[in-house]
Amino acid sequence: MLVIEDLGFSIEGRALFAGATARIPAGHKVGLVGRNGSGKTTLFRLIRGELVPDTGTIRLPSRARIGGVAQEAPAGPASLLDTVLAADTERAALMAEAEGATDPARIAAVQARLTDIDAWSAEGRASAILKGLGFTAEEMLKPCADFSGGWRMRVALAGVLFAAPDLLLLDEPTNYLDLEGALWLESYLARYPHTVIVISHDRGLLNRAVGAILHLEDGRLALYQGGYDTFARTRAEQRAVQAAEAKKQELRRAHLQGFVDRFRAKASKARQAQSRIKMLEKMTPITPPAEAAQHVFSFPAPEELAPPIVALEGVRVGYDGKPVLQRLNLRLDQDDRIALLGRNGEGKSTLSKLLAGKLDPMGGQITRAAKLRVGYFAQHQVDELHLDETPLQHIQRRRPDEAQARLRARLAGFGLFADQAGTEVARLSGGQKARLSLLLATLDAPHLLILDEPTNHLDIESREALVEALTAYPGAVVLVSHDMHLLGLVADRLWLVSGGTVTPWQDDLDAYRRFLLSAPEPAEKPARPKAMRPAPSADLAQLRSEVRKCEQRIEKLEEMRAKLATKLADPALYDEARRNELDTWNRKYAEVMDGIARAEALWMDAAEALESASDTASA
């Protein structure tokens, strides 16, 4: 068990932790969430012993191994496979000793320990992890030095997963993964045999890979059972109650203060006035919940063009005379919202560059609307910003004749307010740099906006704001992202980039997720899952009864959820002395939410069976 007790820690006079307490049982998978700058990464450093707390303690079982991804990616002549194998330092040391040992007793002890830790299957396990993170068998044998920084970070992640520490600390692990790698990691973490704490802004991972959320706010920690969506609903209900209580107290204070102000100097009312002054002094302030910082994106709207805005006929595209994609027959209209799916290396970025006009076709024909403007955002563009310039200087270069007030308004429209507008880019956070790059990509009001991994470094609130902006945007959008929550809310068409071409994916994202986690080869498509079908002689009355039963079950569970939500909204429940009681109610709430999800799935199956039987009967 990881025990954090009354933790206090300050940096440059600013308290990041003040009486923070949490208990994480062994084997639990926990998502650590909180606003940017609240101290999540600092907490990891405190747990690892890299920083010493000002007050309080952090306790782990003796000899517990803590692991995380190093900030520096591995590089050098060692192959990817050897680099991952070396991450298990005990195995590496025993293997080295086994080669030179001469004492029979020691040789036997070493061999016995190698058997205990399953050392002989190590290469297979390491290869499976590397494959899951997107490496081919051929690439696994290449030196780390042959790969870019992002790919080497995947190797570092593979190494810590292979070493299987007792406490695994991961800080935004999906930032350097594509959708396929992120989905594999979700599945791997859900099965990981030890304790995991992961800092992430990926709602999909926080809903599917963890069973609890550890929330860091105002220097304190609170553990909530269930995934992120359950946490978000609980928090919203708590905030509503807290805001209402604060409002009532504000009105009560105003009433008491009004009496004091009117009658303090009046002799006949002096005693009552003094009594109310004491009541005011004893009244414990209820602080209303702080409003979330503004997370905004304001994309300028383009004028409407006649469809199609882009059409491809028999197009081939690639590099150095070698086609990566061919037989491309595609069409884009201005109201399209398209997500590009496909395993790493299949050509998603190549297609993005082709559509953006950054890569010329090798054959075929591309027709573009005469006045078409294209905005293109790729993660590498964040790294190409001028570190010694401010956001205001970046936008001034693009709009030299525009008034500074207008330029500042544009920056504010992307959440870069007065303080950030005049700050050198080198001192901005990753999320603020991403906002600046998105602003520059959309400055000309493009008719087609191509976004390649736009959510890296954006927190959850910013991702939600991006969803809202893209939903309202009157131009076409092409998305490449590992964030399935974003894809699910924005995209209404899916293109599969696979086997050297691009075809529509006729199913939904959930089916694609199942396909990735189960299909041995990317070219194979799974059959669409079949809904429950009734036998030809199925009784319609019986099916209707089943639908009604499902509806009643959902209704009862919803009533239970509402009662539990009311209980969890009680501010008194969050007193330190009632922590165990709070954990119990959070666990009950999570169980009810799981029950609702299962009941709704049964209802959908029953309703579809009834519909199918009705169609058969009427045919």
N, C-alpha and C positions, 0 to 999 in steps of 0.2 A: 504493500500500500504506500502511495505517496501522500505524505501529510505536510500541509503548509499551515503553520500555526502563527497567527498574529504577526504576519510579515509586514515590515516597514522598510522602505528604501526610497531614497531621494537622489536626484541628479541635478546638480547646479541649483540647489535650493528648491527644486520642484518635486513634491512628493508624488511618486508613481504608485506606491503601495502604502496603505495606512490601515493596519489591523486586518490585512487580507488573510482569510482562512479557507482551506478547502481540503477535502479528503477524497482521493481517487483510489478506489479498490483495485487490487491487482487484476490484470486482464481486461480492464475497461478500455473502451475506445471513446475518446473525448475530443470534441472540437473546442478550441480556445478562440473566443470571439471578443471583439471590443473595437472601439474607434481607433483609427490610425493615430499612433502616438500615445496610446493609453498605457503601453508598457508590456505588450505581449511577448515581443522578442527579448526584452529585458528579463521577464520571468523565466524564460528558457535558460538564459545565462546564469541566473540565480540558482536554478535547479541543477545545472551542470557544475556549479561551484566556481564559475569564472568570475562571479561577483559575490561579495559578502554582504548579506543584509544588514541594515542598520539595527533592526530589532526583529525578534521572532526567530523561528526556526523552519527549516525544510528537512524532513526526514524520509529516508528510503531504507528498505531492508539492507542489511550489511551485504557487501559484495555484489549488490545489484549493478548490472551493466547499463549505462546510459548511452544512447546513440543518437546521432543526428547527422545531417548532411553538412560537410565542411563548406565554408564560404569559398574556398579556393578549389576549383575543379581539378581533378587529377590530370596530369600531362606527363609525357615522357615516352620512352620506347616500349614499355610493357604493354601487352595486348589488353583489350577490354576485359577478356575473360580472366586473365591473370590478375588484373587490377581488382576485380570483384572478389576473386578467391582470396587475395591477400587481406581483404577487409576483415575476414575472420582471423584475428591475430592468434588465437589459441591454436586453431588448426594449422596455420602457417608455421608456427613455432614447433609444433609437434612433428609436422612433416619434415622440417629441416633437421630436427633432432633424430628422427627415425633413420635418416640417411647416414648419419655419422656415429650413431650409438654402437657401443661394443659390449657393454655390460648386459648379460642375458636378462637379468631381473628388470633392468631399466627398459630394455627393448620390449619385454612383455607388457610392462606398465604403459608404455607409450602406445603400443598397438591396441591395448584394451581401451585406452581413452579415445583413440581415434575411432574405434568401433562405437563407443558410447555416443560420440557426437556426430555419428553418421558421416564421417569424413569421406568415405568412398563414393558417396552419391553427390558430393559437393559440386563437381563440374556440371552435372545435370541440373541441379537446383540453380546454380549461378546462370547457366544458359537460359533456363526458363524465365528467370527474372529479366535478363537482358532482352529476351525476345518480347516479353510483355511490354517493355518500355520502348520497343520499336526498332531493335537492332536485328539484322539478319545474321545467319550463322557465319557468313563470310566476314561481316564487319566485326564480329566478336574476336576475330583473330588478328585484327589490325591494331597498330599502336594507338594509344590515346592521343598522341600528338597529331594524328591525322584528322582529328575531329574539331569542330568549332566549340566555343565555350559552352553553348547551350546543350550540345550533345554530351560534352564531358560532365556537365552537371547531372545528366541522366545516369552516367556511369557511377558518379558519386552516390546518387540515390540507390542504384542497384546494389552498391557495396554495403550500405548500411542496412538495407532490407535483407541481404544475404547473411550479414553478421547476426541478425535477429537479437538485438539487445533486449534486456528485460523492460526497459522504458525507452520507447521510441519517440523522439521529439522531431516533428517535421514542421518547417516554417514555409508556408506557401509552396508545397511541393509540385503543384500542377502548373506553376508559372512557366516552367520550361518543358511542359508536356503538351502534345496535341490531344485531340478528343479521344483518340483510341488509347493512348497511353494513360490519360486521366481516368478513363473508365476501367482499364485494367488495374490501376492503382486502387481505385475504390474497392473493387472486388478483393484485391490482395489484402488491404488493410482490414476489411470486414472479417477475414479469416485469420488474421495475424494472431499468434498464440499468446502474445504478451500485451503489456499496457501500451497504449498509443495516445499521445496528445498531439493534435495537429492544428496549427494556425492556418486558416483558410478563409477565403471569401467566395468559395465555390459552393453554392447552395446544394447542388447535386451531391457532392462529396459529403457535406455536412448533414444531409438527410439520409444517405444510404450507407456510409462507411462508419459512422459513429453512433453510439447509443446515448450520449449525453452531451450537453453544451456547458462549458465553463465560461461564464460571462465576467469580463473584467470591466468595471465601471467605477469611476471616482475612487480608485485605489483599493477597491474591495472585489472579492471573488464570490460568485454565486453559482452553484451547480444545479442545472436543470436536466431532468430525465427526458429522453426523447431526442429527435433530430431537430434541425434548425427551424423548420416550419412550426413545430410544436412550441419551441422556445419563443419564436416571434409572436405567436398568438398569445401565449401566456404573458409576455412582456407588454404587449399592447393593452391587454386587459388590466394589468397592474398599473400601467401609466395612466389609464383612463380614471381608475379609482383614485390614484394619488393626486391627479390634477383636480378631481372633484373635491377631495378632502381639503386640498390647499385653498381652493376657491371658497369653501364654506368657512375655513378658518380666517381667511382674509376679510370676509364679510363680518364675522364675529369680532375680529380685532377693530374694524372700522366702527362698529356699533359701540364697543366699549370705549374706544378713544374719543368718539363723539361725546359721550356722556361726560368723560373726564374734562374735555376741553370746555364744555358748557358750564359745568358746575364746580370746578376745582376751587374757584374763588368765592363761591357762595357758602356761607357758614353752615346753613341748614343741610347742605348736601355734601359737605366736606368729607364726612366719614364714608359715605357711599362712593365718592370719587376715589378716595384712598383705597377702598376695597377693590375697585375696578383696576386701579393701577397695579395692585398686587396680582390680580388675575392676569393682567397683560404680561407681567414679569414672569409668572409661572408657566405661561402658555408655551409649550415646546413648538418651535416653528416647524411647519410641514412644508418642505421645499417642493414646489411643483417640478415635475420632470423637465430636465433641460431639453429644449427642442433640438432635434438633430440639425447639425450644420447643413446649410443649403447645398444640395448635391444636384446640380443642374447641367443640362446640355441644351443649347438653343441652336439647332441647325437652321441656317437660312434656307428659305424655300425657293426652288428653281421654278421657272416658267414651264408650262406643259409643252411636251413635244409630241409629234404624231408617232404612233407605234409602227414598227418596233424601233427602239432606240439603238439596239445592236442586234445583228443577225449574222450567224456563222453558217457557212455551207461548205462541207467537205474540208474543213480546216485541219492542217497539221501544224504542230508547234513543238519546238525543242531547243536544243543547244548544240552548237558545233556540228551542225548537219545531222544530228541524231534526233529523231522525233521522240518526244515523251508522250504526247497525246496526238491522236489522229481520228479521222472520221467524225469531226465535231460538227454537228448540225444542231445549233442552239439558237434560241431567240430570247431577247430580254425586252420587256415592256416597262414603262416608267412606274407602274404600280407593283412590280415584282418584289418579293422578299424571299431570297434564295439562300439556303445553307448548303455549303459544299461539304460533302462527306467523303471519306476515303482514308485508308491507312497512310501512314507517313511514307513519303517517297513516291506516291502514286501520281502526283501532279497537281495538287490543289493550288499551291503557290504559283506554279507555272500557268495555270488557267487564270488565276487572279491577275497576274502580270499581263497576260494576253488581253484580257478584257479592259485593263487599265491603259493599254497602249504602250506599256513599257517593254513589250516583247513582240517582235514582228513575226507573223506567221511564215511557215516554210512552204505552205501551199494552201489551196482553197481560197475562199473569198470571205472577207469581213465587210459588212455594210454598217456604217454608223450614221446616226442622224446628223444633219449638217451642223447644228449648233450644240452638239453634245458636249457637256462638261463632265469630267470624271474626277471624283475625289478618291484618293488611295491612301489607306493607312496600313502600315505593317509595323510589327514590333521593333524592327531594327531602326525605324525612323526616329524612335525615342532616343536611341543612342547617338543619332546624328545631329541632335540639337546643339547649338553653340553654348557650351557650358559657361562661358564668361559673359554672356549677354542675358538680358532680362526678357521675360515674355513680351513686354511692351516693345522692346527693340526688335524681336523676331517679327511681330506683326507689322511694325512700322516699315520694315524692309519690303513687305508685300503690299502695303498700302501707304506709300510715302506722302500722298496728297490728302489723306484723310485726317480729320481733326483728332487730336489726342483724346478728347472726351469720347468720341465715337469708338476709338480703338479700345479704350478702357471698358466701354460698355460691351464690346464684343468679348473681351476677356472675362468680364463678369458673367456673361452668358454661358461660359464654360466653367464657372466655379472658381475662376482666378480673379480674386478681388484685389483691392488696392494694395494690400501687403504683398501678395504674391506677384502682382504685375511688375513691381519694381525690384524684385529679388532675383539675383543671378540664378540661372537654371541649375548650376552645380549644387545650389543649396535647397532646391525644391525636392519634394518627395517623389517617389516613382509614380504615384497616382497623379500628382500635379503635372509632371512631365508628359504623361499620357494624355491629359486634358489639353495641354498646349499642342501636342501633335495632332489630336483630333480636330482642334480649332483650325489649324493650318490646312488640314486635309479638306475641310468643308467650307473654307473661307469664300470660295467662288460660287457657292450655292450649286453644287454639282447635281446633274440629273441622275447620275449613277454613282453610288457610294460603295466602295469595296473595302471591307474591313477584315484584316488578317490578324486574328488574336487581339481584339481591341480591349479586352477586360483585364489583361495582365496588369497588376499593380492597382487596379481599381477596387475599392472596398465594396461591400454588399450594397450599401445605400447608393453609391455611384453607379453600380451595375443596374440597379432598378431605375435610376434616372436615365441611363442610356437606353434601356428598354422603352421607357416612355417617349424619349426623343425619337427613336427609330420608328416607333409605332405611328407617331404624328407626322413624320417626315414624308413629303409628297414626292420623293424620288425613289428610284430603284435601289435595292440594297442587296449586296452579295456578301455573305458572312462565312468566315472560317474561324471557328472557335472551339475550345475544349469545354466551354461552359454550356452544358445542355439546357440549363434553365433559360439562358439568353436565347438559344436557338429555338427552344420550344415556344417562347412567347413572341418572337419576332418573325421567324421564317414560316411561310405558308407553302413553299415548294422546296423539295430536297433533290439535289443532284449528287449522284454517286460517281466519284472519280476513281476508276478502277480498271485494270486490264488495258491501259493505254487509251481509254476513251471516256466519255461522260454520258451517263444515261440517267433518266429520272428514277429516283427511289420511290416506289409506289406505296411503301408502307410508312409507318410513323417512326419517330425517334426512339421510342421504347423498343420497337422491333429491331431497329438498327443496333441498339445497345445489346440486345440479346444475341444478335447475329455476331457482333464483335467478340463477345465473351464465350461463344460456343463454336462458331464456324472455324474449321481448321485452315481454310483457304479463303482469301478475300473475294475470289471470283464466285464463290458459292453463295447463293441467296437462300435463306431459309424459307420454307413454306409459311405463308401467313398463318398465324395461330387461328385455329378454328374455334368459333364460339360453340357453346353447348347447343346441341341440336336434339330436338325431341324425336322419339320413335314415331313412325307414321301413324300409329294408333294413339298417340298421346292425347290425353283428355284435356281440352282447353280449360274447362272449369278448374281442374287440378292445377294447371299452370298459373291461372289467374290467382288462385289461392296462394300459391307459392310467392308470387310477386307481392301480394298484400302482406304476407308474413315478413318478407324482407323489408318492406316499407315500415312496418310496425317495429321491427327490430332496430332499424336505423333511427326511428323517432325516439325510442326509449334510450338508446345510446346518446343521442343528441341532448336529451334531458339530463342525463348523467353528466355529460360534458359541461353543460351550462352550470350545474350545481357545483362541480369541481372548480370551474373557472371563477365563480363567485367566492369560493373558499380561498383560492390562491390569490385573489385580489385583495384580501385582508392585509393591510400593512403590518399589523401586529404579528402576523405569521413569519415575518422576515427578521424578527429579533434573533440575536445569536443564540439565546437560550432555547429557541424552538427549532433549531436547525434540523434535528432528526425528524420532527413532525413535518417540516417543509419537504424534506426528501421523500417522505411517505406519500404526501399529497401529490408531489410532482410525478412520482412513479405511477400512482393511480391514474393521473391525467394521461400519461403516455400510454398506459394500457387501454384506456377508453378510446384514445385516438387510433390506436392500432385496430381495435375492435370495429370502429366506424369504417376504416379503410377496407377491412375484410367484408363487412356487411354490405358496403356499397358495391364491391366486386361481385358478390353473390347476387345482389339485386340486378346488376347489369346483365349477368348471365341469364337469370330468370326472365328478365324483360325481353332479351333477344330471343330466347327459346319460345316465349309466348308469341312474339311477332312472327317468327318463322312458322310456327304451327298454324297461326291464323292465316298466313299467306298460302300455306299448303291446303288448308281446308277450303279456302275460297277459290283455289285454282280449278 
